[in-house]
Amino acid sequence: MQKVLSFLAIATLTTGVAFAATGDIVVSPTSPVLAPTVQMNTPTANTSMSLGEKRSVTCASNAAFGTNSCDECFDGWSVTVGKRLTWLFDNWTNNTTVLMIAYQSEQKNPNMISFGATTWIASPTDESKLWKSSSDIIWAPSQTGSTKLQYILWAGQKVRFLEADLGAGYTLTKTDRKNGDLVGMMKYPIVAHAIDGAGNEGAAKTNYECVAYNLSAATVIINPTTPVTPVKPKVTPEITKTQTGPAETIVLILAAFFIAFGLMFSLRKRI
């Protein structure tokens, strides 16, 4: 156990801006990204909600929360295959009556947990490079002589503690789950120490905040097809052709001979 010196002064210097709770925005790869709402705050209780914050649910509402040792549980957006989760962030909420202190070197990276034959692609692929401390967190040198960087959170305060880098996120590429089934869970760890009224620092404790995402599969509507009667092709009647046999040929030759003889006789008579 170590005693924190001048922790009230440190808290005053390191208390930043309070934001919305754990959340994200679902966008397609080509959709514009919406900036989250920002709300200034003073060192007093602030539990208001804003853009992107997730609805808190009981961890008993889904067995997967218990399996993954979740301490705080949230209902995330419904996701579809091919859509990207971006602007991911997590709040640190001090719901105690004492100060809490976090050390930068003790923090752990969040991770996406898949369910079933589900594939999430992280961008960047190295998840450790996907996350960063919020710009609202000012890591200050410890006043105890330690080289650790620290951040102190007032009782009743909440602050955006961790967020995905600009453009970073997760894309659901495939799944065998059905519509409404759990396909993913973001697990955010926050490591902090409680500081009592005498300035004594407690042991490090990891608080796991989990956000569940269900599949929103497109519904395919199949209309009954009407039987189609096949249309018979029209048959063009063949043109009747006059066929000439040997007997008819002789008759025609004789007729032509007599016509020619008659014309010759007629001409000679005129002369």
Secondary structure, DSSP 8 states (H G I E B T S, - for coil): -EE-TTHHHHHHHH-------SEEEEE-TTS-----------SS------TTB-EEE-GGG-HHHHHTT-SEEEE---B-TT-EEEEEEEEEE--SSSEEEEEGGG----EEEE-SS-EEEEESSSGGGTEEE-TT---EE-TTS-S-EEEEE-TT-EEEEEEE-TT-EEEEEE----TT-EEEEEEEEEEEEEE-TT-EE---EEEEEEEEEEB------------------------------HHHHHHHHHHHHHHHHHHHHHHHHH-
